[in-house]
Amino acid sequence: MTRDRLLLIPLLLWGLAMIAPDLLRVVQPLGSFGFYANNDGLIYDITGPFGDDKSSPAWQAGLRDGDRIDLPSLHCTVNHLSACGNAVSALGGVQFVLSGSAITLDIAGAEGKPSRQVTLHATRIPSNILVRGVILLDQIAAILVVVGAAWLVWSRPSAMTWGFFLYVNWFNPAQSYAYYAILQQWPPLLIAQDIAGCVAQAAGFAGLLLFVIRAPNDRTEPRWQPVQRALPFVAAAFAAVLIASYGSLFGYPTETLTRVGIAAGFVVAVCAVAILMARMQSQKPEDYQRLRWVLWGCLIGLPSFLIAELAAETTVFETALGFTMPGDMIGLLYLVNGVLCLFVFEAVRSDHVVSVWIPLRRVTILAFILTPAALFLHSQVQRVETYFELPAWAWLVLAVVVSFLISLLHDKAVEFADAFFNRSLDRIEHQLAEALHNARTPTEIEQVLADETSRALHLTSAASFRRQGSVLSREGEGMGWEECGWELKPEEPILIHLNEGVPFRIKRTQTEGLDVPKGLGRPVLAVPSANAARCFAVSLYGPHVSGTYLDHNERAMLGRLANDAAAAYAELENGELRQKVASLEYELAAAKARTGATTA
């Protein structure tokens, strides 16, 4: 158990502890007092998560938009943190509490109304299938990305993976309302959590910058070392501002600080993208492609998360645009942040990645499918639920069916898009298959599998090794193999999956010590030419000249060509055997004729 793992375990458990309780909201909604107040004490929404004003406890108690909580009267002080229950339940934007909770607030009335004291009792928040579905997706996605980032630290601890984990452990798709609602029963513990959260958020900002400086190979180039050395001071500054924003609990208006703290996240996002773009041009082709994944993940995930944060924790949309973003829309924005985590995880985990346009295309298709459905459900779900009046389990079944149909529609749409974008690949496959059909010798087959394929797909290297007794050997030089070995033994690590008869990925460690191309030309894919009885040959391919790995459709095409090659090898062998048999039969007949003539 290394020091990294000893530190990772409690941080991971803390991160999951903030996420897991919100899964209960899928079954049991929390409560709310029916109003949203910012960190200046301004009440900017007296409907809250309820469908209309009259359902809101705040409206029923006489609160109205523009009322202001008298912050000093909250009686929350550093020496008496146990008296901060009302403050932690009322301030900070969207607040959920346990059903049945009660608070008493001193209100400075709006528009000349007299100051007054109101007592509010939390009412359970109305929920529906859309809200529950978004919560479920958010929490599942968050658990997966946090565990995935922790796995990167566990398996390959480094400053780069730690930076990404520190970011993901706080900035993930999860909602933590249930966790904070539970802690509201113990104000000192909740305030301690708030301070720890500020530190974690600041560490997350610094961790993101550390990650983009060192990705994808955990190396800091000399020109970025001053920036890396400044990151602890940047984190300390962020933490100070974020902690100061909780001064509203102690009677100080801090809405401006809250907005500054969140807006600073946009500055960090811009800096992260700028650093990535500046670093990409100096990378090797394969690392350039990996950084493109990180860049697009940042471009999609960071703005989505920060907009959701602004909507959930400040009044910026209310004051600037005149509307409050619904909770389900905020949840969907948090969910989009998972794209960043997914892209980064793949870029760090793999030495080579496919073109980033492939996952972007699929994400775009999914967005086009989900957006109309989400907009319809958002506007109509209450009416639909009232009209049909189905039990909860029936809505769950319906949700599963709808999810299945959306998944099926997405698969068909992706299949159609792939067919459209892969028309050139289909033409290449047809040409190569025709060349294999016309091959008359094993050498011609290997030229098609290696030379012609590498030229058609713009690969850095390609060679085909045919089984010759106890070894596999090549006859042609092969693209990128001009000065490399001519034989491979079946027991070499690079051929560990040869007998499975399907294309398989070659890891960097499996090529160590072998006389194979190095650098960008290193073989990354092995494609056996085999049938059910035997393996005739294996072709080794490097990545594209651009540095991208061969995508799913290209790998599938190479697998089909290998099957055609196996059939061609078998046919050539059969033809050779038939010729030998015919020759032997001819010689036998001739011998018999000579024997008969001699006897006569």
PyMOL commands that set and color helices and strands:
alter all, ss='L'
color gray80, all
select helices_A, chain A and resi 3-26+53-55+57-60+71-74+81-83+85-90+129-155+159-170+177-183+187-214+222-250+255-280+285-313+316-321+327-336+338-349+357-388+392-421+423-438+442-457+493-495+498-500+508-511+519-521+552-599
alter helices_A, ss='H'
color red, helices_A
select strands_A, chain A and resi 31-32+36-37+43-45+68-69+102-108+116-121+123-124+462-468+471-473+487-488+504-505+525-530+535-541
alter strands_A, ss='S'
color yellow, strands_A
deselect
rebuild
show_as cartoon
